[in-house]
Amino acid sequence: MRILLLSQFYPPETGAAQNRLSYLARWLASAGHTVTVLTAFPNYPVGRIYEGYRGRLLMEDDDRGVRIIRTWLYATKSKGFLRRVFSYCSFSTLALLAGIIKVGRQDVVIVESPPLPLGLTGFLISRLKRARFALNISDLWPESAVALGVLENRRLIQVATRLEEFLYRKADVITGQTKGIVASIRSRCVGKSVTLIPNGVDTAVFTTETHGSGVGQGIRESFDLNGHFVVGYAGLFGLAQGLDTVIDSAKLLAAFPDILIALIGDGPETARLKELAQAVGLRNIRFYPAQPAAWMPQVLGAFDVALVPLKRHALFKGAIPSKLFEAMGAALPVICSVDGEAREIIEKSRGGFFVEPENSNSMAQAVLELYRDPGLRKSLGENGRRYVADHYSRSKTAKQFEDLLLPAGSREQAAQVARAGA
C-alpha cells in the first residue's frame, strides 16, 4: 500500500505519539509499504522550532525508508487555548497544501488525533487522493480540554464536538488506544467499527538488561545520581500529570537524604514546578532537561523506581501513559497513580504499586517500601517486563494496525495465506 501518515508530533521530538508513530512508520516500510509522513517542524515540548529547522517553510528527509515531509507551524508553549488552537490550525493548513502539492497518489491516509483540526486536513487529502481515511484517537478531544479547564467557551465546545463526530462518521477505519476511548466513540457512533490498538513498548530496545546492568551508568554520572536511590519521572511537565503531588511527596521524604527524586522533561508547567520546589527549599528533588527518545533506555536504567502520575479525574480512568509500558519493559518497579485502565495493568502484572492519584502520603509510603526491599523491587520489575512483552509488544500492535488498513479483499487473502501456512 501507499500510506500517508499525518501527525503534528514526530521525532526528533520526544513523547508518546512520536515514539509510537515513528516505530509504526518504519515497521510498515519494512513490511513493503510505501510510507510518507507529513508532520510539523519539531518544536515540542519547548514551544519553539528546533535549531536546523528555522527560517524555512518546508523540508524533506528520509528515515529508514520512510519519506518525511515537514512544514512550518506557529510554535508556542503557552497554556492559553487560543494560541494552542492557532498552532494546530497553522500546521493543519500548511499540511493540507503540502499534501496536495507534494504527496502523490495514496491508498490510505492515517491521521493521529489530537489535534482535532488535523483530522479535517486528513479527510480532505483522502478525498482528493481517493484514499481510505483512518483515524487513530490517542486522546478524546475536546473532552480532555474541557476536563482540564483549557476549553470553557460553550460555542467552541459545540463546534469542536461537531467536527469530532463528523470525522468519526467519515472515517473508514477508527482505532483508539484505550478501552475508555473506544467505548466513548462507540457510544456516540452506534454501528461504527472501532478497534482497540493500545500503545506498547519496543521490547528490542527496552530489555531486562536496561535496569541494573550499567546501562544507565552514564546518565547517573552525568546527572550526579551516584550514591542515591533514584525515584524517577521522565516525560511531559503538563497540566494533566499532577506533578505537584510528587513535590509534596519529596517533602515527606526529606528525612531520607539518599532518596532522590529526578524529574526529567519539559513542558508548560516546568517553571511553576521549579518555583514550587525552590519555595520550600527541597534538596531531594532535581529537574533535568528532556532527553532524546533514543536515550530513554539509559535514562530508565539510571532509575531505581519509576513514577507514573496523573491528576485525579474520571477522564483519566481511560488513560494509559506510554511511560508505564516503557518502565515495565525496562524491568523497573512502577509507582502508578493513575486509576482505571493503568491501575488494572499494574495490578494484573504485579509490576508495581498503585497509589491513589494526588495522594502524596501514599506515594511517599510506596517509595519507602521499595527503598527498603531490594528483593521486592527486583520481583516487581521482572513481573512487569514479562507482562508487557506478552501483551503490549509494539511489533504485534503494528501488525494488527496493518491488517486494519488492508482492503477487505486483501485481508481475506492474507488470512487464507496464513491458514495455508499453518
N, C-alpha and C positions, 0 to 999 in steps of 0.2 A: 504493500500500500504506500501511497504518498500521504504523509501525515504532517499537518501543521499544528504546532503546539503554541498557544498564546498564554503567556504569563507575565505579569509585571515584575515578578521576582525570580531571579535566576543567578547562579554563580557568575562572577566570583563573590557575590553576596553570600552570607551565611544565613541559615534559617531552615525551618521545617520544609516549606514548599520548595525552596531552592534545592535542597539535598534530594528530596523525593523526585522532583521533576527531572533533574539532570540525570539521575540514575535511570528513570523510565525512558528518557530520550535516547540515551546511549544503549540501553537494552533493546529497544525497538530497532535501532540502527543495526545492532549486531545480529538481530533476527532477520535482516534482509530488507527492511523497510527503508524508504527514503524519508528522512525526518528533517524538518525545518522548525526551528524555534524562533518565534517573534517575541522579543522582550524589550525591556527598557534599559537604558544605561544604568549600571549598578550605582545605587545610592543608599541602600538600606543597610543598617538602621540609623546611619549617621545623619541622613536627611540632606546630603549634598552629593553630587555626582563625583565618582571616584576620579583620582588622577589618571590621566591617559585616555579619558573618555570625554573630557570637557571641550567646549568650543566646536562641537560637531552636531550634525542633525541626524546622521545615520552612520552605522558601522556594520561590517560583516566579518565574521571569523568562523572557524571550524573547531569542533571539539569531538575528536574520535569518530569522525564520520558524520557528525550532526552539524548541519548548517545553522548558524546563529545570526539573526538579523536584529540589531539593536537600534532603538530610536531614542531621541531626546525626550525628556519629560520635565515638568516642573517638580523639582525635588524639595521636600520640606520635612522637617522633624516636628512640626507643630502638632499639638494635640487638638487644635481647632478643626471643627467639622468642615468648614468651607474650604480651607486650604488643602485639606486632605482630599476632598472631592475634586478640587481643581487639579491636583496632582494625578488622580485617577483618570480624569477626563482628558487631560493633556496627553497622557500616554495612549488612551483608547482611541483618540482622534488620529494621532500620528501612526498608530499601529494599523488603523483602517487604511490609511493612504499607502503605507508600506506594503500591506497585504495585497492591495490592488495592483500596485506598480511592480513590486519586487518578487512576489510569490507567484509561481506558475500554477498549473492545474494541481488539484488536491483531491484525495479520496475522502479524507477525514480532517475536520478542524476540531481540535480539542481546546477547551478554554478552562483555565484554572480560575475559580471564583471563590472569594473575592479577589479583586474589586469587581463589583457588580456591573459597572459600565462596560467593562471589557467583554462581558457576555454578549452585549448587543453588537460590539465590534465583530466578535467571532461568528455570531449569527449572520450578519451581513456578508462577511467574507465567504462563509459556507454557501450562501445562496449564489453569490457571484461566481464561485468556483464550482458550483453544482456538487458540493461535497456533503457528506453526512456531518451533523453537528453534535458534538459530545461535550457535556458539561461535567466537570469534576468540582464538587462542592466541599471545600475544606472548612468552611465556617458559614453559618447561616447569617445572611445579611439582607435586610437591615436589622434583623432581630438582635444580633450581637451589639451593634452600635447603640441601639435603644437601651439594652440591658446595662451597658457601661456608662450611660448618660452622655454619650458623644452626640447622639442624634435625638432631638426633642421636638423639632418642628413637625406638627401633625401632617401638614400638607406634603412635606418632603418624605415623611414616612410612608404616606399613602402612595406617592409616585414611585418610590423605591420598591414597595411591595408589589405594585402592579407590574413593574419591569421584571422583578424576580419571577413572578408567576407566569408572565409571558414567555420568558426564557425556558422555564420548565416545560411549558406546553410545546414549544417549538423544537426542543432537543430530541434527537434520535436516540441518544444514549445519555443517561444520567448516572453518575456514581457519587457516593457520599463516603466520607472517611470514618464516620462513627455511626453506631446504631441510632443515636438520637437524631442526627442529621437525616438519615434515611427515613426514619419514622415520620419526621416533620414534613418532608417533601411528599411522602406517600399519602399523608392525611389531607394534603391540600390538592393533590393531583391523583384522584382516585382512578385506578386502572393503568396508571403510568408505571412502567418498569423502572425501578431504582435499585441499583446494585451496591452493596456494601463492599468497598475495597479499602481496607484500613491502611494506615501508614505502617511502617515497619523499619527494619534495620538490615543493612548490608552485612550479613554475617561473615563475609570475607574480610571486611575492614575492622569490624568490632569483634574481637575474638576473646577466648578465655584467657589469652596471654596479655590482653590490653592492660588489665589491672594486676599489679603486684609482681611484675617481672622486669621492672626497669624501663618499660615503655614510656612512662610519664616522668622519668627522672630529669630529663632536660627541662621540662616545664617546672618541676619542683625547684630546680636550681635557679632558673631564670626568674621565677616568681618569689624566690626566697621562702619556699614552703618546707624545706627540710627541717626535721625535728618537730613538726606539727602533725596533729591528727586533723586532716583536712576534710571539712564538710563543704562540698562544692555545688554551685549552681552555674550553669553555662547556658546563656540564651538571651532572650529579649527582656529588657527592663521596661515593660509596658504597663498599661493600665490594668490588664487582666491578671497579671502574675501575682499580685498581692505580696510583694517583697518586703513591705513594712513588717509583716509577721516574722520574716527571717531576721530583721534587725532587732525586733523585740526579743526573739529567741537568743540572739547574741548577748543581750543584756543579762539574761538569766544564766548564761554560760560563762560569764566573766570571771567566775571563781576558778575556772579550769584553764590556766594560761596556755596549755599546749593544744587546746582545741581552737582551731582557726576556721572561720567561715570565709570562703573565697567566692566572690561574685564576679563572674566573667561575662562581659557582654556590653550592650549599649541599648539606647532607646529613649523614648520621651520622658521617662521617669528618672534617668540617670542622675541629673543634677540634684533633684529633690531628695533622692535616696542618700546621696553622699552628704548633703547638708544635714539630713536627719541623723545619720550615724555620727557625724562630727559634733553635732549639738550635744550629744550625751557622752562624748569622749570615748567611744568604743575603740579598743585596741585589738580586739579579737575578730574583726571583720575587715576585709580588704576588697577593694574594687580593682579589676583589671579590664583592659580593653577587649573587645570582641576579637576572637581568633579565627583564622581561616578554617573553612569546613574540613580541609584535608588534615588539619591538626587536631581534630576532635578526639581521635584515639589517644593521642598523647595527653590532651587536656584531661580526659576522663581517667587516664592512667595515673594522673597526679592526685586524684581524689581517693579518699578512704570511704566516703559515703556521698551519694548524690541526692540533692534536693529537687523535688518536682512539685512546685506550689502553683495554685491558682486561687483567686478570690472565692469567697463563699457566695454562690449564686446558682439558682436552679438551672440556668442555661448551661453551666459548665459540667453538669452531670452527664452531658453528652459529649464531653471533650476528652481527647486523649493526647496530651502533649507528646510530640515526637521525641523529646529528650528522655521520656520514660523508656522508650524502646532502645535508644542508644545506650543509656546507662545499664539497662538489663543485658543488652548484647555485650557490653564490656565486663560483665560479671561483677558489677558493683551493687551492693545493697542500696536500696532506694527508700527514702522517706518521702512518701507521696501524700500531699494534702490536696487531692482532687477527688471529690466524691463522685459516685456514679460509675461510668464505664472504666475509668482509670483505676478506681478502687477495686473493681472486680478483677482486673488483670493482676494487680499486686496480690490480692488475696488468693486467687486461683493458682498463681505461680509460686506463692510463698517466697517471693523475691524481695521482700522488704516490709516496711510498716506503713499502714495508712494512718494518718492523723487528721483530725478534723480541720478543715480549711480555716485559716485565720486564728488558729489556736496556738499561740506561741508557747504556752506551758507544755502542751502535748508534744510539740515539735522538739523542744529542748529535752524533754524526758526521753524521746526516741533517740536523739543524738547521744545522750549519756549511756543508754543501754547498749548501743552499738560500740561506743567508745570503750566500754568495759569488757566487751566479749568478742575477741578476735575470731573465735570459732563460729559464733553466730554470723558475723559479717561474711565469712567465707561461705557458709552453707547457703545463706540468702542469695549471695551473688551467683553461686553455681545454679541454684534453682531458677533464678530469673533468666540466666543465659540459656538454659535448656528450653525454657518455655517460649521465649521469643524465636529461637531457632526453629522450633516445631510449628509455631502458629503465625509468626509475623516476619517471615523471610521476604525481603524485597523481590527476589527473583520469582517467588511464587505469585506475589501480587501483580508483578509486571506481566506475567504470562496470563493471568486472569484478565487484566485490562486489555491485552492484545486480543484475546478471544472475543471480548465485547465489541471491539472495533471492526472485526471482520464482518462483512455482509452475511446474512443468514445462510446463503448457499455455501459460502466458503467455510462457515463454522461447521456445517453438516459434513462437508467433505473432509475437513480436518478431523472431525470426530470419527469418521469411517476409517481414515488412515490410522488413527490411534488404536481403534478396536482391532484392525487387521494386524498391527504390530504386536498387540498384546496376545 
